Amino acid sequence: MAQQNSRNDPYATDEQKINEIITSLGNPSIDIRHEAVQALGELGEPAIPVLIKALADSPDNDHRWYAAVALSRIGGPAIEPMIAAMRLNREKDFRRYGAAALGEIGSPAVEPLITAMGSDDADLRGYLSRALCRIGKPAVEPLTRRLDDADEIIKSCAALTLWQMGDTGLPAMVKHVQDDEDKA
């Protein structure tokens, strides 16, 4: 009788299936790693906590990269849990790959990322800014609106992020300043 893995076992729990697939993120075969990313993305929300744990506990950055890609494939449901985990886990590689995942999610992550920039944790704000820079153009208008935010930290972070975006963000920031000067 052929041995059946938990992915094909109708009685296996989601957690068993997810853990087995997570193990495949470290497989030497790139095809198997890509299949694992796709499978985790398709599993969706149930995979989020396990992927965040894998991102934190990964033995190397290759593992982290594939966990981050899988989180980005899940999309919107992964945003808030990933930001919350980045608040708690101060490890640089964890935050770097978490920011990459959030940046790859794109537009749905913009407002939660900007709001999270109100944190007292300057390092965290830097990683959130990187995620917004990775998102690029879809983040420009929401960041520009926050240049008038009542929260000085968010206002400052919005300006710095637009500046870091270079040609993508600077024109909007300059226009905003010019518009303010015209109103005065």
N, C-alpha and C positions, 0 to 999 in steps of 0.2 A: 504494500500500500504506500503510495507516495505521501511524503510529509507535506502537510498543508500549512502555509504561513498564515498569520492572523489576518492579513489583508483579504484573503479569500475565505476566511472562516466566518460563516454567518453568525456564530455565537461569540465571536471575539468582541470585546468592548471597544468603543472608539479610542479610549486611552491606550489599549494594547496595540491597536492598529497604528495610531499616531506615533507611539514610541518606536515601533518597528520601522516606520518610514523615516523617523528622525535619525535612526541609526544609519540609514542609507545615505544621509547627507555626507558622511565621511567615507563612502565607498570610493575605491580608486578609479572606478569607471565614471567618467563624466556623464555618460548617458544615464546611468542609474541615479546619479545625483540630480540630473535634470528631471527625471521621472518622479523622484521623491519630492522635489519642489512643486511640480505640477499637482501631484496627489495631495500634498499638504494644503496647497492653495484651494483645491476643490473641496477639501474637508471643511474649510472655513473656520468659523468661530470656535468650535471645539479644539482646534489645533493651536489657538493663540497662546494660552498659558504655557503649553508645553514648548512651543517655539521660543517664547520669551525666556523660559528656563534654559533651553538649549543655547540661546544667544549668550546668556550669562555664564553657562558652565562649559562652553565649547573649549576643547583642548587646543584649538588653533583658529586662525582667522579665516581659513577656508570654510570650516564648519559654520563660523559666524556669518560669513557671506551668504551661504546657501540658506541659513535660517532667516536672515534678513530679506532675501529675495522671496522666500515663501510668505513671510509676513506681508510684504508689499503686494503679493498676489491676492491675499485675503482682502486687502483694501480697508475700506472705512471702518469695519468692526475692530480692526487692530490698532487704530489711532490712539484712542484714550488709554487702553491698557499699556501700550508701548510708552506713551508719555509718562504715565504713572510709574512704570518700571524704571524709566530713565531718571526720575526724581529720586528714587530709592537707591539705585545702583550707580555709584560714582565711578566705577571702573571705566577707564578711557576707551578701551576697545569696545566694550558693551555699548557705551553711548555713541561712539562713532558709527557702528554698524546699525544701531537703532535709528540714528538720524538718517542714515542712508535709506533704510526701509521707509521711514516717514516721507522722505523726499521723493521716493519712487511712487508712493501712493498718489502724490500729486494734489490737485485742487481740493479734494475733500479734507486734506490735512491742514490747509492754510490757516483757517480761523482758530482751530484748537492749538496749533503751534504758536500763533501770535499771542493768544491768551496765556499760554503756559510761559511765555517770556516774562511775565510779571513775577517770576520766581526770584527769591533772594540769592539763588545759586548762579553765580556768574558763569561758571563752567557750563552748566546746563543750558543757559541762555545762548552760549556760543554754539553748542551742538544744534539747538533748535534753529538758530540763524542759518547754519549750514544746510539744514533740511529745506528751509525756505529758499535759499539760494539755488539748491538743486531743483526745486520746483520751478523757479524762474518766473516767466511772464505772468502766469496765473496768480502769483503772490504779490505782484506789484501794486495793483489797485487797493487790495485790502491793507497792505503795509502803508501805502500813502495816506489812506484814511486815518490810520493810527498815529500819524505824525501830529495830530491834534488831540491825542488821547489825554485824559486827565491823569493817568498813571505815568509818572515821569520815566519809570523804568521801561515800560512798553514803548513810550514815545522815543526814547533814546535807542532802544533795540530796533525799532522800525527804521529809524534813520540810518543806523549802522548797517543794517541788513540791506537796505536799498543801495547804500554806498558800496558794500561788498559785491553786489550784483553787477557793478560796473555799467556797461552800456545798456543792460536790461533795466536797471533800477534808477540810475542817476538822472536820466531825463525827467522822470516823474517827480523825483525829489526836488529838482531845480524848479520845475514848473510850479510845484506846490509853494515853494518859498517865494517865487515871483508873484504868484497869485495873492499870497499873504501881504506882500509889500504893496501891491496895487490897492488892496483893501484899506491899508493904513493911511 
